[in-house]
Amino acid sequence: MAKFTFVFDDETARALRATAARLGKSQSLVVREAVAEYAANAGRLTEAERRRMLGTIDALMKRAPARSRNAVAAEIRAVRRARRQGGRQRPAE
């Protein structure tokens, strides 16, 4: 195990002590568990971010398509054909 020294503000120190006492765990264990929890969730979207992104997708889905179904289907066929042949032979349109 590695040893670290941290400086906490008074409010964080009180919260750490109270949490450790309430859970019957050492302060070190509470910090280790908090870091593990933070690391597991780092990079995940907050609820507000998730709702904003879903709202954007919903708005896009309501818009009329810019191209016909046939044009989209033709592009998908071209992409699939290019993948089978090792990539596009010309830049995408």
GUPA-69343 format. One record per residue (C-alpha): residue in three letters; y negated, x negated, z. Coordinates in steps of 0.25 Angstrom, whole numbers, padded with zeros to 4 digits, always signed. Each point is the difference from the previous one (the first is absolute). Layout:
! residues N
ALAYXZ;...
! end
This chain:
! residues 93
MET+0000+0000+0000;ALA-0014-0005-0003;LYS-0012+0001+0010;PHE-0013+0005-0004;THR-0013+0002+0007;PHE-0009+0012-0003;VAL-0014+0005+0005;PHE-0001+0015+0001;ASP-0012+0008+0003;ASP+0000+0007+0013;GLU+0003+0014-0006;THR+0012-0006-0008;ALA+0005-0008+0013;ARG-0001+0013+0008;ALA+0008+0008-0011;LEU+0011-0011+0000;ARG+0001+0000+0015;ALA+0001+0015+0001;THR+0010+0001-0012;ALA+0009-0011+0006;ALA+0000+0007+0014;ARG+0002+0014-0006;LEU+0012-0005-0008;GLY+0005-0009+0011;LYS+0000-0012-0010;SER-0006-0014+0000;GLN-0014-0001-0007;SER+0006-0011-0009;LEU+0011+0010-0004;VAL-0011+0011-0003;VAL-0007-0010-0008;ARG+0012-0004-0008;GLU+0004+0015-0003;ALA-0014+0003-0004;VAL+0000-0012-0010;ALA+0013+0004-0005;GLU-0005+0015-0002;TYR-0013-0005-0007;ALA+0008-0009-0009;ALA+0009+0011-0004;ASN-0012+0009-0004;ALA-0009-0011-0006;GLY-0003+0004-0014;ARG+0004+0014+0001;LEU-0011+0011-0003;THR-0007+0007+0011;GLU+0001+0015-0001;ALA-0014+0001-0005;GLU+0003-0010-0011;ARG+0013+0007-0004;ARG-0007+0014-0001;ARG-0012-0006-0008;MET+0010-0006-0010;LEU+0008+0013-0001;GLY-0012+0007-0002;THR-0004-0009-0012;ILE+0014+0002-0006;ASP-0001+0015+0002;ALA-0014-0001-0007;LEU+0006-0008-0012;MET+0012+0010-0001;LYS-0010+0011-0002;ARG-0007-0006-0012;ALA+0003+0003-0014;PRO+0009-0011-0006;ALA-0008-0009-0009;ARG+0011-0002-0010;SER+0011+0010-0006;ARG+0014+0000+0005;ASN+0005-0006-0013;ALA-0010-0012+0001;VAL+0005-0002+0015;ALA+0015+0001-0005;ALA-0003-0010-0011;GLU-0006-0010+0009;ILE+0012+0001+0010;ARG+0010-0002-0011;ALA-0008-0012-0005;VAL+0000-0006+0014;ARG+0015+0002+0002;ARG+0003-0006-0014;ALA-0009-0012+0003;ARG+0007-0002+0014;ARG+0013+0000-0007;GLN-0005-0010-0010;GLY-0006-0010+0010;GLY-0014+0005+0001;ARG-0012+0006-0009;GLN-0002-0006-0014;ARG-0014+0004+0000;PRO-0011+0004+0011;ALA+0001+0014+0006;GLU-0009+0010-0006;
! end
